[in-house]
């Protein structure tokens, strides 16, 4: 199968990981956000983390993304793909201060959203410039998210549409 007829999900995830890891507001920030490609959890992710392609960091097999494709009426093979990439931001500490963890977690989400908004074609991966966006966020907080102290977690969706095939 050629790359012009397959899903854009793998390329979009790769692009987001690279973008977030190199960003001055995330992976290159001070202190840095640990940007993790997929559900790698063999080591403590640190106080600030962002998983790309993960909707539930506690699941042994989290969802990375969803996509649907429909005929684009532009020839036999052309399709429009609607894709959703899941990301999880987390801020944690050994303290019992949920507010500061919410603020830190919200800052991770805001930085990711600003980066996506700044390149809504995801580096040219999606063919409709200006349509990639953070479209949904589910918030979690509390001491049960970590072994001690408190944490805030935000699972968010980056959605986009691509034209594939043709």
Residue pairs with C-beta under 8 A, 6 or more apart in sequence:
4 164
4 165
4 166
5 77
5 164
5 165
6 164
7 67
7 69
7 81
7 83
7 164
8 67
8 81
8 83
8 125
8 126
8 160
8 162
8 164
9 64
9 65
9 67
9 83
9 85
11 125
12 65
12 83
12 85
12 122
12 125
12 126
12 158
12 160
13 37
13 52
13 53
13 64
13 65
13 85
15 122
15 123
15 125
16 52
16 85
16 87
16 116
16 122
16 158
17 35
17 37
17 52
17 53
19 115
19 119
19 123
20 26
20 27
20 33
20 35
20 50
20 52
20 112
20 115
21 27
21 28
21 35
22 28
23 29
23 111
23 115
25 111
25 114
25 115
26 32
26 33
26 35
26 50
26 108
26 111
26 112
26 115
27 33
27 34
27 35
29 111
31 47
31 48
32 48
33 48
33 49
33 50
33 89
33 108
33 111
34 45
34 46
34 48
34 49
34 50
35 49
35 50
35 52
36 45
36 49
36 50
36 51
36 52
36 54
37 52
37 53
38 51
38 52
38 53
38 54
38 64
39 51
39 53
39 54
39 57
39 59
39 62
41 57
45 51
45 90
47 91
47 92
47 93
47 104
48 90
48 91
48 104
48 108
49 89
49 90
50 87
50 88
50 89
50 90
50 108
50 112
51 57
51 87
51 88
51 90
52 85
52 87
53 64
53 65
53 85
53 86
53 87
54 62
54 63
54 64
54 86
54 87
54 88
55 62
55 63
55 64
55 86
55 88
55 155
56 62
56 63
56 88
56 155
57 88
57 90
57 153
62 86
63 86
64 85
64 86
65 83
65 84
65 85
65 86
66 83
66 84
67 81
67 82
67 83
67 84
68 81
68 82
69 79
69 80
69 81
69 82
69 164
70 79
70 80
70 82
71 78
71 79
72 78
72 79
72 80
72 163
72 165
72 166
74 166
75 165
75 166
77 165
77 166
78 163
78 164
78 165
78 166
79 163
79 164
79 165
80 161
80 162
80 163
80 164
81 161
81 162
81 163
81 164
82 159
82 160
82 161
83 126
83 159
83 160
83 161
83 162
84 157
84 158
84 159
85 157
85 158
85 159
86 155
86 156
86 157
87 112
87 155
87 156
87 157
87 158
88 153
88 154
88 155
88 156
89 105
89 108
89 109
89 112
89 153
89 154
89 156
90 105
90 108
90 145
90 151
90 152
90 153
90 154
91 100
91 101
91 102
91 103
91 104
91 105
91 108
91 151
91 152
92 101
92 145
92 146
92 149
92 150
92 151
92 152
93 100
93 101
93 149
93 150
93 151
94 148
94 149
95 149
95 150
96 143
96 149
96 150
97 150
98 141
98 142
98 150
98 152
101 141
101 150
101 151
101 152
102 139
102 141
102 152
104 152
105 139
105 152
105 153
105 154
106 152
106 154
108 154
109 134
109 137
109 154
109 156
112 134
112 156
112 158
113 133
113 134
116 122
116 132
116 133
116 134
116 158
117 133
119 132
120 126
120 129
120 130
120 131
120 132
120 133
120 160
121 127
121 128
121 129
121 130
121 132
122 132
122 160
125 160
125 162
126 132
126 160
126 161
126 162
127 162
127 163
127 164
128 160
128 161
128 162
128 163
131 160
131 161
132 158
132 159
132 160
133 158
133 159
133 160
134 156
134 157
134 158
135 157
135 158
135 159
136 156
136 157
137 154
137 155
137 156
137 157
138 154
138 155
138 156
139 152
139 153
139 154
140 152
140 153
140 154
140 155
141 150
141 151
141 152
141 153
142 150
142 151
143 149
143 150
143 151
145 151
145 152
145 153
